[in-house]
């Protein structure tokens, strides 16, 4: 009996269980702690790797930007030096100035980048280069590339710029470059021996073969003229406010070969009508200061207006400008001395400025809504800015307009009409041997009539290279 009791007592003895449980808990917590440390360490490694992966991209991008800035600086300095001392070809000067090949590694934000410039990849303008850059940090690396194109003003002088179509037929020609923002089919059409001598710039999203329609016999080399480029919107500048607080003057009406000299003593003068008939002559003396003349009706049926003095004359016409016979305004005079303005009509019918039959204007014209019609041997020498919807040049009309800014207008040329300068219009059409010859525009010559703040001023710049780049791309490993 005593033996049985002792056996039962030993079986019910729980001494030492606490120690076993503590050891078991310590083991479990140790395993969990090691697991957490392992996961944390793994996450830290992944985070560090991802950070280095991203950092290597930014380092490579910095290398691209550094080399791109160097190329821009080197090419612009070389080109400007060539303009001052034009010996040889500007292309050769630029190519010699741009540093190509492999560069030494450069430190950047605890990493390094290694850059390489390849090019030029062609023998003539536009010059094309490729920049390669590798960013390296903590044994992580990424490689990027960027293409850069340098276009010379000599090959990128825009003669015609439109929002919509450019159509040349019947031997019409454009001596210069053209550009359109249109993506429409056949937006640029050439038929019947027509030609464009320099580049054709299309919207970056344009399909070349869809937008351009030329005869099948055009050689493959012709398509090398085509390039992609973005241009600002072709908007119309703000029409100026007419001056007030003027000195009133009696009407001037001349006829029968009369000649009259008018000394403008006031800075601003108002007159209702100036009427010239029968080959009369009105000489306006502005003295040595700039003068403004507000006229309701400028009616030159048969006569001539001459300008004397060293100052300039701005004529603000309220109602109408009428030209007849062989009449002229400032004929053979300094075009920078005369600016003509014509207000919009109060009705829905736009006003028209028409020159024909050897009528001449030497000066600049700014019409708020004026349609332009230059025909039959007439001529306009100066800038023309208009918000009208129609411009027509025909019948041998010869115009050195420098800038013809008509962004709302369909611009039509026919019958041998010619323009020397630059045309900005909604659409453009030329037929019958008409031609446009690009001519350099001096921005200073626009300062008296045009404020230069309009996006159109982009097209005036003739003195800088046009440098464009593609988006940065990553090289596959």
C-alpha positions as CSV (number, residue, x, y, z in Angstrom):
1,X,0.0,0.0,0.0
2,X,2.8,2.3,0.9
3,X,4.5,1.6,-2.4
4,X,1.4,2.5,-4.4
5,X,1.1,5.8,-2.6
6,X,4.7,6.8,-3.3
7,X,4.2,6.0,-7.0
8,X,1.1,8.2,-7.2
9,X,2.9,11.1,-5.5
10,X,5.8,11.0,-8.0
11,X,3.3,11.1,-10.9
12,X,1.6,14.2,-9.6
13,X,4.9,16.0,-8.9
14,X,5.0,19.2,-11.2
15,X,8.3,20.5,-10.0
16,X,10.5,21.8,-13.0
17,X,7.7,22.6,-15.4
18,X,8.1,26.3,-15.1
19,X,11.7,26.0,-16.2
20,X,10.7,24.0,-19.2
21,X,8.0,26.5,-20.2
22,X,10.5,29.4,-19.8
23,X,13.0,27.7,-22.0
24,X,10.3,27.0,-24.6
25,X,9.2,30.6,-24.7
26,X,12.7,31.8,-25.0
27,X,13.2,29.5,-28.0
28,X,10.0,30.8,-29.6
29,X,10.9,34.4,-29.1
30,X,14.4,33.8,-30.4
31,X,13.1,32.3,-33.5
32,X,10.6,35.2,-34.0
33,X,13.3,37.8,-33.4
34,X,15.7,36.2,-35.8
35,X,12.8,36.1,-38.4
36,X,12.0,39.8,-37.9
37,X,15.7,40.6,-38.1
38,X,16.0,38.6,-41.3
39,X,12.9,40.3,-42.9
40,X,14.1,43.7,-41.8
41,X,17.5,43.1,-43.2
42,X,16.1,41.8,-46.4
43,X,13.8,44.9,-46.8
44,X,16.7,47.2,-46.0
45,X,18.7,45.5,-48.7
46,X,15.9,45.8,-51.2
47,X,15.2,49.5,-50.2
48,X,18.9,50.3,-50.6
49,X,19.0,48.6,-53.9
50,X,16.0,50.3,-55.2
51,X,17.3,53.7,-54.0
52,X,20.6,53.1,-55.8
53,X,18.8,51.9,-58.9
54,X,16.8,55.2,-59.0
55,X,19.8,57.3,-58.0
56,X,21.9,55.8,-60.9
57,X,19.2,57.0,-63.3
58,X,19.3,60.6,-62.0
59,X,23.1,60.5,-62.1
60,X,23.0,59.4,-65.7
61,X,20.5,62.1,-66.5
62,X,22.7,64.7,-64.9
63,X,25.5,63.5,-67.3
64,X,23.2,64.0,-70.3
65,X,22.3,67.5,-69.1
66,X,25.9,68.5,-68.6
67,X,27.0,67.4,-72.0
68,X,23.9,68.9,-73.7
69,X,24.6,72.3,-72.1
70,X,28.3,72.0,-73.2
71,X,27.2,71.2,-76.8
72,X,24.8,74.2,-76.9
73,X,27.4,76.5,-75.5
74,X,30.2,75.3,-77.9
75,X,28.0,75.4,-81.0
76,X,26.5,78.8,-80.3
77,X,29.9,80.4,-79.5
78,X,31.3,78.8,-82.7
79,X,28.4,80.0,-84.8
80,X,28.5,83.6,-83.5
81,X,32.3,83.7,-84.0
82,X,31.6,82.6,-87.6
83,X,29.1,85.4,-88.1
84,X,31.8,87.9,-87.0
85,X,34.5,86.3,-89.2
86,X,32.7,84.3,-91.9
87,X,35.6,82.2,-93.2
88,X,34.7,78.8,-94.5
89,X,31.5,77.1,-93.6
90,X,29.5,77.6,-90.3
91,X,29.0,73.8,-90.1
92,X,32.7,73.2,-90.1
93,X,33.2,75.7,-87.3
94,X,30.5,74.1,-85.2
95,X,31.8,70.6,-85.7
96,X,35.3,71.6,-84.8
97,X,34.0,73.2,-81.6
98,X,31.9,70.4,-80.2
99,X,33.9,67.9,-78.1
100,X,33.0,64.3,-79.0
101,X,34.1,60.9,-77.9
102,X,34.4,59.4,-74.4
103,X,34.7,61.8,-71.4
104,X,36.4,61.0,-68.1
105,X,34.2,59.9,-65.2
106,X,32.9,62.7,-63.1
107,X,31.7,62.6,-59.5
108,X,28.1,63.4,-58.8
109,X,26.1,63.0,-55.5
110,X,28.2,60.0,-54.2
111,X,28.2,58.4,-57.6
112,X,29.8,59.0,-61.0
113,X,28.6,59.4,-64.5
114,X,30.4,58.6,-67.7
115,X,29.4,60.3,-70.9
116,X,30.0,59.8,-74.6
117,X,29.1,62.1,-77.5
118,X,28.7,60.5,-81.0
119,X,28.6,62.6,-84.1
120,X,28.0,64.4,-86.2
121,X,26.0,61.5,-87.7
122,X,25.6,63.3,-91.1
123,X,27.6,65.5,-93.4
124,X,25.4,68.6,-93.6
125,X,22.8,70.6,-91.7
126,X,20.9,69.6,-89.6
127,X,23.8,68.3,-87.6
128,X,22.8,65.3,-85.5
129,X,24.5,64.1,-82.3
130,X,23.8,61.3,-79.8
131,X,24.7,61.7,-76.1
132,X,25.2,58.6,-74.1
133,X,25.5,58.6,-70.3
134,X,26.0,55.9,-67.6
135,X,25.2,56.7,-64.0
136,X,27.0,54.4,-61.4
137,X,26.5,54.2,-57.6
138,X,27.3,51.3,-55.3
139,X,27.7,48.8,-58.2
140,X,24.4,49.8,-59.6
141,X,24.3,51.5,-63.1
142,X,21.8,52.7,-65.7
143,X,22.5,54.0,-69.2
144,X,20.6,56.8,-71.0
145,X,20.7,58.3,-74.5
146,X,19.5,61.6,-76.0
147,X,19.6,62.9,-79.5
148,X,20.4,66.5,-80.3
149,X,19.9,68.3,-83.6
150,X,21.5,71.6,-84.6
151,X,19.7,73.5,-87.5
152,X,21.3,76.4,-89.2
153,X,19.3,79.6,-89.9
154,X,20.6,79.4,-93.5
155,X,18.6,76.2,-94.0
156,X,15.7,77.1,-91.7
157,X,14.6,80.5,-92.9
158,X,10.8,80.2,-93.0
159,X,9.2,81.8,-96.1
160,X,5.7,80.5,-95.5
161,X,4.1,79.3,-92.2
162,X,0.5,78.2,-91.9
163,X,-1.9,76.5,-89.5
164,X,-3.5,74.6,-92.4
165,X,-2.6,73.9,-96.0
166,X,0.2,74.9,-98.4
167,X,-0.6,74.3,-102.1
168,X,1.7,75.1,-105.0
169,X,0.6,74.5,-108.6
170,X,1.5,75.6,-112.1
171,X,5.2,76.4,-111.6
172,X,4.7,78.4,-108.3
173,X,7.8,78.4,-106.1
174,X,8.9,79.2,-102.6
175,X,12.6,80.1,-102.2
176,X,13.0,79.2,-98.5
177,X,11.6,76.8,-95.9
178,X,7.9,76.2,-95.1
179,X,6.0,74.9,-92.1
180,X,2.5,73.8,-91.3
181,X,0.9,72.6,-88.1
182,X,-1.8,70.6,-90.0
183,X,-2.1,66.9,-89.6
184,X,-4.7,66.7,-92.5
185,X,-4.2,64.6,-95.6
186,X,-2.5,66.5,-98.5
187,X,-1.9,69.5,-96.3
188,X,1.1,70.2,-98.4
189,X,0.6,69.7,-102.2
190,X,3.0,70.4,-105.0
191,X,2.1,69.8,-108.7
192,X,2.9,71.1,-112.1
193,X,6.6,71.9,-111.7
194,X,6.2,73.7,-108.4
195,X,9.1,73.8,-105.9
196,X,10.2,74.5,-102.3
197,X,13.9,75.0,-102.2
198,X,14.6,74.4,-98.5
199,X,13.1,72.5,-95.6
200,X,9.6,71.4,-94.9
201,X,8.6,71.4,-91.2
202,X,5.7,69.3,-90.0
203,X,4.0,68.9,-86.7
204,X,5.8,66.2,-84.6
205,X,2.7,64.0,-84.8
206,X,2.3,64.3,-88.6
207,X,2.5,61.3,-90.9
208,X,4.8,62.5,-93.7
209,X,3.3,60.5,-96.5
210,X,-0.2,61.4,-95.5
211,X,0.4,65.2,-95.0
212,X,2.6,65.7,-98.1
213,X,1.3,65.1,-101.6
214,X,4.0,65.3,-104.4
215,X,4.3,63.5,-107.8
216,X,5.6,59.9,-107.7
217,X,8.7,60.9,-109.7
218,X,10.1,63.0,-106.9
219,X,13.4,61.3,-105.8
220,X,13.8,59.8,-102.4
221,X,16.4,62.5,-101.6
222,X,13.7,65.1,-101.8
223,X,12.1,63.7,-98.6
224,X,15.2,64.6,-96.7
225,X,13.9,68.1,-96.7
226,X,11.1,67.0,-94.3
227,X,11.6,67.5,-90.6
228,X,9.5,67.5,-87.4
229,X,9.3,70.7,-85.4
230,X,6.8,72.4,-83.0
231,X,5.9,76.1,-83.6
232,X,3.8,78.5,-81.5
233,X,0.2,79.4,-82.3
234,X,-0.2,81.9,-85.2
235,X,-2.1,84.5,-83.3
236,X,-2.9,88.1,-84.2
237,X,-1.4,91.0,-82.1
238,X,-3.5,93.5,-80.3
239,X,-4.6,96.3,-82.5
240,X,-3.5,99.7,-81.1
241,X,-5.8,102.3,-79.5
242,X,-6.2,105.4,-81.6
243,X,-4.8,108.6,-80.1
244,X,-7.1,111.2,-78.5
245,X,-6.7,114.9,-77.4
246,X,-5.6,115.9,-80.9
247,X,-5.5,119.2,-82.7
248,X,-8.3,119.5,-85.3
249,X,-7.4,120.6,-88.8
250,X,-9.7,121.6,-91.8
251,X,-10.2,119.1,-94.6
252,X,-7.5,119.0,-97.3
253,X,-8.9,118.7,-100.8
254,X,-6.5,119.0,-103.8
255,X,-7.3,118.9,-107.5
256,X,-6.0,120.2,-110.9
257,X,-2.3,119.5,-110.3
258,X,-2.2,121.3,-107.0
259,X,0.8,120.9,-104.7
260,X,0.5,121.6,-101.0
261,X,3.0,121.4,-98.1
262,X,1.5,120.7,-94.7
263,X,3.7,121.4,-91.6
264,X,2.6,119.1,-88.8
265,X,3.4,121.1,-85.7
266,X,1.3,119.2,-83.2
267,X,2.3,115.7,-82.0
268,X,-1.3,114.5,-82.7
269,X,-3.6,116.0,-85.4
270,X,-7.1,115.1,-86.5
271,X,-8.7,115.7,-89.9
272,X,-11.9,114.4,-91.4
273,X,-10.9,114.0,-95.0
274,X,-7.7,114.1,-97.1
275,X,-8.7,114.1,-100.8
276,X,-6.3,114.1,-103.7
277,X,-7.5,114.2,-107.3
278,X,-6.0,115.0,-110.8
279,X,-2.4,114.1,-110.1
280,X,-2.0,116.4,-107.1
281,X,0.7,116.2,-104.5
282,X,0.6,116.6,-100.7
283,X,3.9,116.9,-98.8
284,X,3.6,116.3,-95.1
285,X,6.5,117.8,-93.1
286,X,7.0,116.0,-89.8
287,X,10.1,117.9,-88.8
288,X,12.5,116.2,-86.5
289,X,9.9,114.4,-84.2
290,X,7.4,111.6,-84.6
291,X,3.9,112.7,-85.5
292,X,0.4,111.1,-85.4
293,X,-2.4,111.9,-87.8
294,X,-6.0,110.7,-87.3
295,X,-8.0,110.7,-90.6
296,X,-11.6,109.5,-91.2
297,X,-11.2,109.0,-94.9
298,X,-7.9,108.9,-96.7
299,X,-9.1,109.4,-100.3
300,X,-6.3,109.3,-102.9
301,X,-8.1,109.0,-106.2
302,X,-5.2,110.4,-108.2
303,X,-2.4,111.9,-106.3
304,X,0.7,111.4,-104.1
305,X,1.6,111.9,-100.4
306,X,5.2,112.7,-99.7
307,X,6.9,112.8,-96.3
308,X,9.6,115.3,-95.3
309,X,11.6,115.6,-92.2
310,X,13.5,113.1,-90.0
311,X,10.6,112.0,-87.8
312,X,8.1,109.3,-88.4
313,X,4.4,109.6,-89.4
314,X,1.7,107.3,-88.1
315,X,-1.6,107.7,-90.0
316,X,-4.7,106.3,-88.1
317,X,-7.6,105.8,-90.6
318,X,-11.0,105.4,-89.1
319,X,-13.3,104.7,-92.1
320,X,-11.5,104.0,-95.4
321,X,-8.4,104.1,-97.5
322,X,-9.1,104.7,-101.2
323,X,-6.3,104.4,-103.8
324,X,-6.9,105.1,-107.6
325,X,-4.9,105.5,-110.8
326,X,-1.1,105.6,-110.2
327,X,-1.5,107.1,-106.7
328,X,1.2,106.6,-104.1
329,X,2.0,107.1,-100.4
330,X,5.7,107.8,-99.5
331,X,6.8,106.4,-102.9
332,X,10.5,105.4,-102.8
333,X,10.7,106.8,-99.2
334,X,12.0,105.1,-96.0
335,X,9.5,102.4,-95.1
336,X,10.4,102.8,-91.4
337,X,9.1,106.4,-91.6
338,X,5.4,105.6,-92.3
339,X,2.9,103.4,-90.5
340,X,-0.7,103.1,-91.6
341,X,-3.5,101.8,-89.4
342,X,-7.1,100.9,-90.4
343,X,-9.8,100.3,-87.9
344,X,-12.3,97.4,-88.2
345,X,-15.7,98.0,-89.7
346,X,-18.7,98.5,-87.5
347,X,-20.7,96.1,-89.8
348,X,-20.2,92.4,-90.4
349,X,-18.5,93.2,-93.8
350,X,-14.7,93.5,-93.5
351,X,-12.8,96.4,-95.0
352,X,-10.5,96.0,-98.0
353,X,-7.2,97.6,-98.9
354,X,-6.8,97.4,-102.7
355,X,-3.8,98.4,-104.7
356,X,-3.7,98.1,-108.5
357,X,-2.3,99.8,-111.6
358,X,1.1,100.9,-110.4
359,X,-0.2,102.2,-107.0
360,X,2.5,102.1,-104.4
361,X,2.8,102.3,-100.6
362,X,6.2,102.5,-98.9
363,X,5.6,101.9,-95.2
364,X,3.9,99.4,-92.9
365,X,0.2,98.6,-92.7
366,X,-1.8,97.3,-89.7
367,X,-5.4,96.5,-90.4
368,X,-7.7,95.3,-87.7
369,X,-10.0,93.2,-90.0
370,X,-8.7,94.3,-93.4
371,X,-8.8,92.0,-96.5
372,X,-5.8,92.7,-98.8
373,X,-6.0,92.8,-102.6
374,X,-2.8,93.7,-104.5
375,X,-3.1,93.3,-108.3
376,X,-2.0,94.5,-111.7
377,X,1.5,95.8,-111.2
378,X,0.9,97.4,-107.8
379,X,3.5,97.3,-105.1
380,X,3.8,97.4,-101.3
381,X,7.1,97.9,-99.6
382,X,7.0,97.3,-95.9
383,X,5.3,95.1,-93.3
384,X,1.6,94.1,-93.5
385,X,-0.3,92.9,-90.5
386,X,-3.9,92.1,-90.8
387,X,-6.7,90.3,-89.0
388,X,-8.6,89.9,-92.3
389,X,-9.6,86.6,-93.7
390,X,-8.4,87.1,-97.3
391,X,-5.2,88.1,-99.0
392,X,-4.9,88.1,-102.8
393,X,-1.8,88.9,-104.8
394,X,-2.0,88.6,-108.6
395,X,-1.2,90.1,-112.0
396,X,2.5,90.8,-111.6
397,X,2.1,92.6,-108.3
398,X,5.6,92.9,-106.8
399,X,5.8,93.3,-103.0
400,X,8.7,93.4,-100.7
401,X,6.7,93.0,-97.5
402,X,9.4,91.6,-95.2
403,X,6.6,90.3,-92.9
404,X,3.1,89.5,-94.1
405,X,1.3,88.5,-90.9
406,X,-2.2,87.4,-91.7
407,X,-2.9,84.4,-89.4
408,X,-6.7,84.4,-90.0
409,X,-6.4,84.6,-93.8
410,X,-6.4,82.4,-96.8
411,X,-3.4,83.7,-98.7
412,X,-3.7,83.4,-102.5
413,X,-1.1,84.2,-105.2
414,X,-1.6,83.9,-109.0
415,X,-0.6,85.4,-112.3
416,X,3.1,86.0,-111.5
417,X,2.6,87.8,-108.3
418,X,5.6,87.9,-106.0
419,X,6.4,88.5,-102.3
420,X,9.9,89.0,-100.9
421,X,9.8,88.4,-97.2
422,X,7.9,86.0,-94.9
423,X,4.2,85.0,-94.9
424,X,2.3,83.9,-91.9
425,X,-1.3,82.8,-92.7
426,X,-4.1,80.3,-92.0
427,X,-3.6,78.7,-95.4
428,X,-1.6,79.4,-98.5
429,X,-2.1,78.8,-102.2
430,X,0.1,79.8,-105.2
431,X,-0.3,79.2,-108.9
432,X,0.7,80.5,-112.3
433,X,4.4,81.2,-111.8
434,X,3.9,83.1,-108.5
435,X,6.8,83.0,-106.1
436,X,7.9,83.8,-102.6
437,X,11.5,84.7,-101.8
438,X,12.5,84.5,-98.1
439,X,14.2,87.7,-96.9
440,X,15.7,88.5,-93.5
441,X,13.5,90.4,-91.0
442,X,15.0,93.0,-88.8
443,X,13.0,93.0,-85.5
444,X,13.8,96.7,-85.0
445,X,11.9,97.6,-88.1
446,X,8.7,96.2,-86.4
447,X,9.1,98.0,-83.2
448,X,7.0,101.0,-84.3
449,X,4.0,99.0,-85.5
450,X,4.3,95.7,-83.6
451,X,5.1,95.2,-79.9
452,X,7.0,91.9,-80.4
453,X,5.2,90.2,-77.5
454,X,3.1,88.0,-79.8
455,X,4.2,84.4,-80.4
456,X,4.8,85.4,-84.0
457,X,8.0,87.0,-82.9
458,X,9.6,83.5,-82.9
459,X,9.6,83.7,-86.6
460,X,11.5,86.9,-86.7
461,X,14.7,85.6,-85.1
462,X,17.4,85.0,-87.8
463,X,20.5,85.2,-85.7
464,X,20.5,82.1,-83.6
465,X,20.9,78.4,-84.3
466,X,17.8,76.3,-83.7
467,X,18.8,73.5,-81.3
468,X,16.3,70.8,-80.6
469,X,16.4,67.5,-78.6
470,X,14.5,64.3,-78.3
471,X,13.2,62.9,-75.0
472,X,15.8,61.0,-72.9
473,X,15.6,57.3,-73.4
474,X,17.0,54.4,-71.3
475,X,19.3,51.8,-73.0
476,X,18.4,48.2,-72.5
477,X,20.8,46.2,-70.4
